[in-house]
Amino acid sequence: MSKKILIISGDPNSINSEIIFKTIKNCSKKIKKRIYILSNFDLLSKQFKILNIKFKMSIVKNIDENISSNNIKIINVPLRFKNAFKVSERDASKYIINCLNIAHNLAIKKKIIGIINCPIDKKLIKNTNKVGLTEYFASKCKLNNSEVMMIYNKKLAVVPITTHIPIKNVSKKITKNLIEKKIITVNKYYKNLFKKKPRIGILGLNPHNAEYKNNSEEVKKIIPSVSKLKKLGLNVEGPIVSDTVFVEKFKKFDVIVGMYHDQVLSPFKSLFHFDAINITLGLSYIRVSPDHGPGKDLIRMKRANPISLRKCLDFIGKLN
């Protein structure tokens, strides 16, 4: 039997209930039977009522319980609220951390094929001292900076060496060891997931690669890392000048690796919009999420685009 798929409904104050409905209503019966949603049943019920959505759901006690009907299965997580789309930050934070921990434990025990988490405002996990979901799951799996955030489209994937840190800290955070560790993770997990050795392009940090000055990050850190990775047998090229790579040259690569978040995510999203998913590489399990935020400005407007969540479900639904 195909393993079960867990969807964390994510931030209560969001478009998540809308994109969950739009995604699941078009799923095959085979996929629907595998889906369990980790959420608060009353919250979803009230949000669907506000949105005038009819969505048949049933509460199950745990991931091992099945139901005979075609209703979507909800694993209920406690949440205190009065207004369905205005849950307090304190209550939302407690609820989200509870959901993340339940999902992690189910994945570690191999009860599920993987985790899809719907978007979550990062401030809801600030009490964990983690700046993002990538870092949160990595800490749960006891990784030491080897985790990778990969934004994936079938035509291209991008990876930032540093993720959610201020620009002023990027240069000192980048080291030869970090670059090599992250790219080795990319190579390993890309091959496992897509059955292909990836062609990896590695960007420089500075404009025009700092003209390769002796004291530049390109000369001191990136070039030595590229040389070492080549000796290890990885198909890498770099450092590539970043201001033109997304015009045409990106087409020769499977993965473009940048030194910081917006260096690769901004041009990538300009090219592919919502047609991408966020995959965390290096974990003990598969974790994916839509490549966008909670969309608070679109709540109740019924205009939320579900394509990224659909892509997450398509991706994880094909895994064994």
Summary of the structure (lengths in Angstrom):
residues: 320
radius of gyration: 20.4
end to end distance: 9.5
largest distance: 67.7
contacts: 1043
relative contact order: 0.16
helix: 43%
strand: 18%
